[in-house]
């Protein structure tokens, strides 16, 4: 079973894996406003994801559910919700199951705890956990996508072959 894990943002992280294959990951920066319309940003993301699904043929695409807090700018909230909606649409069109992963649940499974309160602490902990697994993400988006991917693999009860015990539960 091949899985794709995504951390959705203006620079979104991606990770792809199937048992017996190496984990592949990276990040893509979408052009930002005002140089490009929000519709064109969604279209570039949609084209990227549709091509990955065509090339990789995953069973499921897991992605971090958008979190919009009280201080989130309206344009940011709209963009994040649009990326999530686009993911559902692209997956439906391709016959692939999309799964929204709760940010705290994903982090708890990956780190063994979700109680780090400072954003910088959380991001640093994820990057450190990635390195423990032998991965060298270039940025937080790649790190978060890897965390989503591991969460996806544990939810699907796949045997992880990157040689570290699962922290905080899972199969």
Buried (B, 14 or more C-beta within 10 A) or exposed (E): EBBBBBBBBBBBBBBBBBEEEEBEBBBBEBEEEEEEEEEEBBBBBBEBBBEBBEEBEBEBBBBBBBEEEEEEEEEBBEBBEBBBEBBEBBBEEBEBEBBBBEBEBBBBBBBBEBEBEEEEEBBBBBBEBBEEBEBEBEBBBBBBBBBBBBBBBBBBEBEBEBEEEBBBEBE
